[in-house]
């Protein structure tokens, strides 16, 4: 299950087959013999011989090509098994910075270079300023074929990314900040068990959202209002997840008990990300001074680098580093006990203040209200200029429209005509939500957009919600689901195929 073999039609170029591996959480045991647990770290080397016309790349600190199309790889830093990754295909590279290049199929390489040229180095420099040296040497990105089912996988030295991030206008480049943050939180300091996955993800999300305050003005992250807006999007996903499962579901804890024989992937959900983000934000709130908390993070990374640790290690170190907080007993404040955070399921007891984002949310809320009205007040609608809105403000607006859907007859058609920036967007986050709105309003004239989006990519996060929406919709929406799946099934990852079959009752 670890080694994914793609037929030519599952690639962007459609000419040659492709292979990639995906180790997280416990799949690398099917690729090579290993202690397949994040608690064990090791260095590795590999010799990979591939046919002429193909290139092999790995998550390694050094590599060289020898005769006979043989590639030699070495990872000189200890890493857990899940971070070993290999890809083989018709792939080429282009430099985008002093220690970064993009890799992709030839038909995607120009778009990748244009989108990321100069950007990665800016992000790495900020990361080093916040958390200490970047120890992995290179930070390369491999843009995967469209059937890659994930947003990104932080394999050291070579992050695997979905081509959905190639929006053409750099509107999604800051998504890579999350993967770069993993260079410190996850790859360098690693959760010792998959039951405490929040140690990898909660710190990464919190730190990713702190970068934009450090960015030079020319960069793409305009400060805390936008950070709060992104965090609000994440919080909405957590709310949705907990509403679906029930707050007291045992997976809605930060310390999950994974029974023997259970695949950790089956416990995956929003909790370690978003509730983890809230807990790390709570620790920063206890410190009360962001620069002191940043200094703690540097000390934390330096102290535990190349180790696999538990939540107890993290929290003990936090209390030793801040003896005045330890003396106050902050670990047992009623309602906010560290033990409660870790072991009691449910909504986070502390939520970071996202009010700076309201200056961006309020206009989006008001505009959504106008579009949901029975009689459209076009004068008020035309007074709002959305051309200056950035991706997450538009995403937030579309989320509100989706919540209010179905809208009164004719409103969505008018919205579509009025905002080609949305209805004709190439940005995958906008396309997903626009397709959901089309389906919720049963707008058959725009069904081709749903079909085109599902033909263009196979990312699980986008594909499954659309099939759920089609299957929960009208007869014509169900027919669209069957027709689209029979046409695109061969280009989907096997896991995604199986999930869609379940939704469509084909199992």
C-alpha positions as CSV (number, residue, x, y, z in Angstrom):
1,X,0.0,0.0,0.0
2,X,3.0,2.3,0.4
3,X,4.1,2.3,-3.2
4,X,1.8,4.1,-5.6
5,X,2.1,3.1,-9.2
6,X,0.5,5.6,-11.6
7,X,-0.5,4.7,-15.2
8,X,0.3,7.5,-17.7
9,X,-3.3,8.8,-17.6
10,X,-2.9,9.5,-13.9
11,X,-0.1,12.0,-14.6
12,X,-0.1,15.5,-15.9
13,X,1.8,14.7,-19.1
14,X,-0.2,11.5,-19.8
15,X,2.9,10.0,-21.5
16,X,4.9,7.9,-19.0
17,X,4.1,6.0,-15.8
18,X,5.1,7.4,-12.4
19,X,5.8,6.0,-9.0
20,X,5.8,7.6,-5.6
21,X,5.8,6.5,-2.0
22,X,3.8,7.8,0.9
23,X,5.1,6.6,4.3
24,X,3.0,8.5,6.9
25,X,1.8,7.0,9.2
26,X,2.8,3.3,9.1
27,X,3.1,2.3,5.5
28,X,6.9,2.3,5.0
29,X,7.0,-1.2,6.5
30,X,5.6,-2.4,3.2
31,X,8.4,-0.6,1.2
32,X,11.5,-1.7,3.1
33,X,12.3,-3.5,6.4
34,X,12.3,-0.9,9.3
35,X,11.2,-0.1,12.8
36,X,8.1,1.7,11.5
37,X,7.4,3.9,14.5
38,X,8.1,7.6,14.8
39,X,9.9,6.8,18.1
40,X,12.9,5.4,16.3
41,X,15.2,7.7,14.1
42,X,18.0,6.6,11.8
43,X,20.1,7.8,8.8
44,X,19.8,5.9,5.5
45,X,21.3,5.5,2.1
46,X,19.7,4.1,-1.1
47,X,20.7,3.0,-4.6
48,X,17.9,3.3,-7.1
49,X,18.2,2.1,-10.7
50,X,15.5,3.3,-13.0
51,X,14.9,3.0,-16.8
52,X,16.2,5.5,-19.3
53,X,14.0,8.6,-19.6
54,X,13.1,8.5,-15.9
55,X,14.5,10.4,-12.9
56,X,14.5,9.2,-9.3
57,X,14.4,11.7,-6.3
58,X,14.3,11.0,-2.6
59,X,14.0,12.8,0.8
60,X,17.8,12.8,1.2
61,X,20.5,15.4,2.1
62,X,22.7,14.3,-0.9
63,X,22.2,12.5,-4.2
64,X,24.2,11.8,-7.3
65,X,23.5,10.2,-10.7
66,X,25.8,7.5,-12.0
67,X,26.0,5.7,-15.3
68,X,23.1,3.2,-16.2
69,X,20.6,5.7,-14.8
70,X,21.5,4.7,-11.2
71,X,20.9,7.3,-8.4
72,X,22.7,7.2,-5.1
73,X,21.0,8.9,-2.1
74,X,22.2,9.6,1.5
75,X,20.3,11.1,4.4
76,X,22.9,12.2,6.9
77,X,20.5,13.3,9.6
78,X,18.5,10.8,11.7
79,X,14.8,10.7,10.7
80,X,11.8,8.5,11.5
81,X,10.8,5.9,9.0
82,X,7.7,7.7,7.8
83,X,9.8,10.5,6.3
84,X,11.6,8.3,3.8
85,X,10.1,9.0,0.4
86,X,10.9,8.1,-3.3
87,X,9.5,9.3,-6.5
88,X,10.3,8.2,-10.1
89,X,8.9,9.6,-13.2
90,X,9.4,12.0,-16.2
91,X,10.5,14.8,-13.9
92,X,12.8,17.8,-14.3
93,X,13.9,20.6,-12.0
94,X,14.4,24.4,-12.0
95,X,16.2,26.5,-9.4
96,X,14.1,28.9,-7.4
97,X,16.6,30.0,-4.7
98,X,20.1,29.5,-3.4
99,X,19.0,26.2,-1.6
100,X,15.7,25.4,-3.3
101,X,14.5,24.0,-6.6
102,X,11.1,22.9,-7.9
103,X,10.7,19.5,-9.5
104,X,7.7,18.6,-11.7
105,X,6.7,16.9,-14.9
106,X,8.0,18.9,-17.9
107,X,4.5,20.3,-18.7
108,X,4.3,21.8,-15.2
109,X,7.8,23.0,-14.6
110,X,7.4,26.6,-16.0
111,X,4.3,27.2,-13.9
112,X,6.1,25.9,-10.8
113,X,9.1,28.0,-11.3
114,X,7.1,31.1,-11.9
115,X,4.9,30.5,-8.8
116,X,7.8,29.8,-6.3
117,X,10.8,31.8,-7.7
118,X,12.4,33.6,-4.7
119,X,9.5,32.8,-2.4
120,X,11.0,29.7,-0.6
121,X,14.2,31.5,0.5
122,X,12.1,34.3,2.1
123,X,10.1,31.7,4.0
124,X,13.3,29.7,5.1
125,X,15.0,32.9,6.3
126,X,12.0,33.7,8.5
127,X,11.8,30.1,9.8
128,X,15.5,30.3,10.9
129,X,14.9,33.6,12.6
130,X,12.0,32.1,14.6
131,X,13.2,28.6,15.3
132,X,17.0,28.4,14.8
133,X,19.1,26.9,11.9
134,X,17.5,25.0,9.1
135,X,19.5,21.7,9.4
136,X,18.4,19.8,6.2
137,X,20.6,21.6,3.7
138,X,18.2,21.9,0.7
139,X,14.5,22.7,0.6
140,X,13.2,21.3,-2.7
141,X,9.5,20.8,-3.7
142,X,8.2,18.1,-5.9
143,X,4.9,19.0,-7.6
144,X,3.1,15.7,-7.8
145,X,0.8,14.4,-10.6
146,X,-2.8,15.6,-10.2
147,X,-3.9,12.3,-8.7
148,X,-1.7,12.9,-5.6
149,X,-4.4,12.6,-2.8
150,X,-2.9,15.0,-0.3
151,X,-2.1,18.7,0.0
152,X,1.5,18.2,0.9
153,X,3.9,15.8,2.6
154,X,6.8,17.3,4.5
155,X,9.5,14.7,3.5
156,X,12.8,16.4,4.6
157,X,14.8,18.1,1.8
158,X,11.9,17.3,-0.7
159,X,8.3,18.3,0.2
160,X,5.7,16.6,-2.0
161,X,3.0,19.1,-3.0
162,X,-0.3,18.9,-4.9
163,X,-0.2,20.8,-8.2
164,X,-3.5,22.4,-7.0
165,X,-1.2,25.0,-5.4
166,X,-0.1,26.3,-8.8
167,X,-2.9,28.9,-8.9
168,X,-1.0,31.1,-11.4
169,X,-1.1,34.2,-9.3
170,X,0.8,33.1,-6.1
171,X,-2.4,33.3,-4.2
172,X,-1.7,29.9,-2.5
173,X,2.1,30.0,-2.1
174,X,1.8,30.6,1.7
175,X,0.3,27.1,2.1
176,X,3.9,25.9,1.8
177,X,4.7,27.7,5.1
178,X,3.0,24.8,6.9
179,X,5.2,22.3,5.2
180,X,8.4,24.4,5.9
181,X,7.4,24.7,9.6
182,X,7.5,20.9,9.8
183,X,11.3,21.2,9.1
184,X,11.5,22.0,12.8
185,X,8.2,20.7,14.3
186,X,7.7,17.1,13.1
187,X,10.9,16.4,11.2
188,X,13.4,17.7,13.8
189,X,11.3,17.3,16.9
190,X,8.9,14.4,16.4
191,X,5.9,12.9,18.1
192,X,7.1,9.6,19.6
193,X,3.6,8.0,19.0
194,X,0.9,8.7,16.5
195,X,-1.5,9.1,19.5
196,X,0.1,12.5,20.1
197,X,0.1,13.7,16.5
198,X,-0.8,17.2,17.8
199,X,2.9,17.7,18.8
200,X,3.7,17.7,15.0
201,X,0.6,19.5,13.8
202,X,-0.5,21.9,16.6
203,X,3.0,23.5,16.8
204,X,3.2,23.7,13.0
205,X,-0.2,25.4,12.6
206,X,0.5,27.9,15.4
207,X,4.0,28.7,14.0
208,X,2.7,28.9,10.4
209,X,0.2,31.5,11.4
210,X,3.0,33.5,13.2
211,X,5.2,33.9,10.1
212,X,3.3,36.7,8.4
213,X,4.1,39.1,11.2
214,X,7.8,38.5,10.4
215,X,7.5,38.7,6.6
216,X,9.1,41.5,4.6
217,X,6.4,43.8,3.2
218,X,7.0,42.5,-0.4
219,X,6.0,39.1,0.7
220,X,2.5,37.7,0.6
221,X,1.3,37.7,4.2
222,X,-0.2,41.0,5.3
223,X,-0.2,40.6,9.1
224,X,-2.5,39.6,11.9
225,X,-5.9,40.3,10.5
226,X,-5.3,37.9,7.6
227,X,-3.7,35.3,10.1
228,X,-6.9,35.5,12.2
229,X,-9.1,35.0,9.1
230,X,-7.1,31.9,8.1
231,X,-7.4,30.6,11.7
232,X,-11.2,31.2,11.6
233,X,-11.4,29.0,8.5
234,X,-9.6,26.3,10.5
235,X,-11.9,26.7,13.5
236,X,-14.9,26.3,11.2
237,X,-13.5,23.0,10.0
238,X,-13.0,21.8,13.6
239,X,-16.6,22.9,14.4
240,X,-17.9,20.9,11.4
241,X,-15.8,17.9,12.4
242,X,-17.0,17.9,16.0
243,X,-20.7,18.4,14.9
244,X,-20.3,15.4,12.6
245,X,-18.7,13.1,15.2
246,X,-20.2,14.5,18.5
247,X,-17.8,16.5,20.8
248,X,-17.3,13.6,23.2
249,X,-16.0,11.2,20.5
250,X,-12.8,9.6,21.8
251,X,-10.8,10.9,18.8
252,X,-11.6,14.5,19.8
253,X,-8.8,14.4,22.4
254,X,-5.2,15.5,21.9
255,X,-3.9,12.2,23.4
256,X,-5.6,9.4,21.4
257,X,-5.4,5.8,22.5
258,X,-4.6,3.8,19.4
259,X,-5.4,0.1,20.1
260,X,-3.0,-2.6,18.7
261,X,-4.1,-3.5,15.1
262,X,-5.7,-0.1,14.4
263,X,-4.1,1.9,11.5
264,X,-3.3,5.4,12.9
265,X,-4.5,6.8,9.5
266,X,-8.0,5.7,10.6
267,X,-7.8,8.1,13.5
268,X,-6.9,11.1,11.4
269,X,-9.1,14.2,11.7
270,X,-9.0,18.0,12.4
271,X,-8.5,17.7,16.2
272,X,-4.7,17.4,16.4
273,X,-4.4,20.4,14.0
274,X,-7.0,22.8,15.3
275,X,-7.4,21.8,18.9
276,X,-3.6,21.4,19.0
277,X,-3.3,25.0,17.6
278,X,-5.6,26.2,20.5
279,X,-3.5,24.4,23.1
280,X,-0.2,25.8,21.8
281,X,-1.9,29.3,21.7
282,X,-3.0,28.8,25.3
283,X,0.6,28.1,26.3
284,X,1.7,31.3,24.6
285,X,-1.2,33.1,26.3
286,X,0.0,31.8,29.7
287,X,3.5,33.3,28.9
288,X,1.8,36.6,27.9
289,X,4.7,37.9,25.8
290,X,5.1,36.6,22.2
291,X,8.8,37.3,22.1
292,X,9.4,35.3,25.3
293,X,7.3,32.4,23.8
294,X,9.4,32.6,20.6
295,X,12.5,32.3,22.6
296,X,11.0,29.3,24.4
297,X,10.3,27.7,21.0
298,X,13.9,28.1,19.9
299,X,15.1,26.5,23.2
300,X,12.6,23.7,22.8
301,X,13.7,22.9,19.2
302,X,17.4,23.1,20.2
303,X,16.8,20.9,23.3
304,X,14.9,18.1,21.6
305,X,16.3,18.2,18.0
306,X,16.6,14.8,16.4
307,X,14.6,13.2,19.2
308,X,11.1,11.7,19.4
309,X,9.2,13.0,22.4
310,X,5.8,12.8,24.2
311,X,3.5,15.5,25.3
312,X,4.8,15.0,28.9
313,X,8.3,15.9,27.7
314,X,7.0,19.0,26.0
315,X,5.0,20.2,28.9
316,X,7.7,19.4,31.5
317,X,10.2,21.4,29.5
318,X,7.7,24.3,29.2
319,X,7.3,24.4,33.0
320,X,11.0,24.1,33.7
321,X,11.7,26.9,31.2
322,X,9.1,29.2,32.9
323,X,9.6,28.4,36.6
324,X,7.4,31.3,37.6
325,X,4.5,29.7,35.7
326,X,5.3,26.3,37.3
327,X,5.2,27.9,40.8
328,X,1.8,29.4,40.0
329,X,0.5,25.9,39.1
330,X,-0.7,26.8,35.6
331,X,-0.9,23.1,34.7
332,X,-3.9,22.7,37.0
333,X,-6.0,25.9,36.6
334,X,-9.6,24.6,37.0
335,X,-11.1,24.0,33.5
336,X,-7.8,24.5,31.8
337,X,-5.8,21.6,33.3
338,X,-3.1,20.3,31.0
339,X,-4.5,16.8,31.8
340,X,-7.9,18.0,30.5
341,X,-6.4,19.3,27.3
342,X,-4.7,16.0,26.6
343,X,-7.2,13.4,27.9
344,X,-10.8,14.9,27.8
345,X,-12.5,15.0,24.4
346,X,-14.5,18.0,23.3
347,X,-14.3,21.6,22.2
348,X,-11.0,23.4,23.2
349,X,-11.3,25.1,26.7
350,X,-9.4,28.1,25.3
351,X,-9.8,29.8,22.0
352,X,-7.3,32.3,20.7
353,X,-8.7,35.8,20.0
354,X,-9.4,36.1,16.3
355,X,-11.1,39.5,16.6
356,X,-8.4,41.3,14.4
357,X,-9.8,39.2,11.5
358,X,-13.2,40.8,12.0
359,X,-12.2,43.8,9.8
360,X,-11.9,41.2,6.9
361,X,-14.8,39.0,8.0
362,X,-17.4,41.7,8.6
363,X,-17.5,43.0,5.0
364,X,-17.7,39.4,3.8
365,X,-20.5,38.6,6.2
366,X,-22.5,41.7,5.2
367,X,-22.0,40.9,1.4
368,X,-23.2,37.3,1.9
369,X,-26.3,38.7,3.7
370,X,-27.1,40.9,0.7
371,X,-26.8,38.0,-1.7
372,X,-29.0,35.8,0.4
373,X,-31.9,38.3,0.4
374,X,-35.1,37.7,-1.5
375,X,-34.9,41.0,-3.4
376,X,-31.3,41.9,-4.3
377,X,-30.2,45.4,-3.3
378,X,-27.8,45.8,-6.3
379,X,-26.8,49.3,-5.3
380,X,-25.5,48.0,-1.9
381,X,-23.9,45.0,-3.6
382,X,-22.1,47.1,-6.3
383,X,-20.7,49.4,-3.6
384,X,-18.5,46.5,-2.3
385,X,-15.3,46.0,-4.3
386,X,-14.1,42.4,-4.0
387,X,-11.3,42.8,-6.5
388,X,-8.9,43.7,-3.7
389,X,-9.9,40.7,-1.5
390,X,-7.4,38.0,-1.1
391,X,-7.9,34.2,-1.2
392,X,-9.0,33.6,2.4
393,X,-11.4,36.6,2.5
394,X,-13.1,35.2,-0.7
395,X,-13.0,31.7,0.9
396,X,-14.7,33.0,4.0
397,X,-17.3,34.9,1.9
398,X,-18.1,31.7,-0.1
399,X,-18.3,29.6,3.1
400,X,-21.0,32.1,4.3
401,X,-22.9,31.8,0.9
402,X,-22.7,28.0,1.1
403,X,-24.2,28.1,4.7
404,X,-27.0,30.3,3.5
405,X,-27.7,28.1,0.4
406,X,-29.9,27.4,-1.4
407,X,-30.3,31.1,-2.2
408,X,-33.5,32.6,-3.6
409,X,-34.0,31.7,-7.3
410,X,-31.7,33.5,-9.7
411,X,-29.3,34.9,-7.1
412,X,-26.5,32.5,-7.7
413,X,-26.6,33.0,-11.5
414,X,-26.3,36.8,-10.9
415,X,-23.5,36.3,-8.4
416,X,-21.7,34.1,-11.0
417,X,-22.0,36.8,-13.7
418,X,-21.0,39.6,-11.3
419,X,-17.8,38.0,-9.9
420,X,-15.9,36.2,-12.7
421,X,-13.0,36.4,-10.2
422,X,-14.8,33.7,-8.3
423,X,-16.8,31.8,-10.9
424,X,-13.9,31.5,-13.3
425,X,-11.1,31.2,-10.7
426,X,-8.3,28.7,-11.2
427,X,-7.5,28.8,-7.4
428,X,-8.4,25.3,-6.1
429,X,-9.8,26.6,-2.7
430,X,-12.2,28.9,-4.5
431,X,-13.1,26.3,-7.1
432,X,-14.0,23.8,-4.4
433,X,-16.4,26.2,-2.7
434,X,-17.9,27.4,-6.0
435,X,-18.6,23.8,-7.0
436,X,-20.2,23.2,-3.6
437,X,-22.4,26.3,-4.1
438,X,-23.4,25.1,-7.6
439,X,-24.5,21.7,-6.2
440,X,-26.3,23.1,-3.1
441,X,-28.3,25.4,-5.4
442,X,-28.7,22.7,-8.0
443,X,-27.4,25.0,-10.7
444,X,-27.4,22.6,-13.6
445,X,-26.1,25.2,-16.1
446,X,-22.8,25.3,-14.2
447,X,-22.4,21.5,-13.7
448,X,-19.6,21.5,-16.2
449,X,-17.4,23.4,-13.6
450,X,-17.9,20.6,-11.1
451,X,-16.9,18.0,-13.8
452,X,-13.9,20.0,-15.0
453,X,-12.6,20.4,-11.4
454,X,-12.9,16.7,-10.6
455,X,-11.2,15.8,-13.9
456,X,-8.3,18.2,-13.2
457,X,-7.2,16.8,-9.8
458,X,-7.7,14.0,-7.3
459,X,-6.9,15.6,-4.0
460,X,-9.0,13.9,-1.3
461,X,-9.8,17.1,0.5
462,X,-11.6,18.5,-2.7
463,X,-12.8,15.3,-4.2
464,X,-14.8,13.6,-1.3
465,X,-16.9,16.7,-0.3
466,X,-18.0,17.2,-3.9
467,X,-19.1,13.5,-4.3
468,X,-20.9,13.8,-0.9
469,X,-22.7,16.9,-2.2
470,X,-23.6,15.3,-5.5
471,X,-24.9,12.1,-3.9
472,X,-26.9,14.1,-1.3
473,X,-28.4,16.3,-4.1
474,X,-31.0,15.9,-6.9
475,X,-31.3,13.1,-9.4
476,X,-29.3,15.1,-12.0
477,X,-26.5,15.7,-9.4
478,X,-26.4,11.9,-8.7
479,X,-26.2,11.2,-12.4
480,X,-23.3,13.7,-12.6
481,X,-21.5,11.9,-9.8
482,X,-21.8,8.5,-11.5
483,X,-20.8,9.8,-14.9
484,X,-17.8,11.8,-13.5
485,X,-16.6,8.9,-11.3
486,X,-16.7,6.4,-14.1
487,X,-14.6,8.8,-16.3
488,X,-12.1,9.8,-13.6
489,X,-11.7,6.6,-11.4
490,X,-8.5,5.5,-13.2
491,X,-6.8,8.8,-12.4
492,X,-7.6,8.6,-8.7
493,X,-5.4,7.2,-5.9
494,X,-6.7,3.8,-4.9
495,X,-7.7,5.0,-1.4
496,X,-9.7,7.9,-2.9
497,X,-11.4,5.5,-5.4
498,X,-12.5,3.4,-2.4
499,X,-13.8,6.3,-0.4
500,X,-15.8,7.6,-3.4
501,X,-17.2,4.0,-4.0
502,X,-18.4,4.0,-0.4
503,X,-20.1,7.4,-0.9
504,X,-21.8,6.2,-4.1
505,X,-22.8,2.9,-2.6
506,X,-20.8,1.0,-5.1
507,X,-19.1,-1.4,-2.6
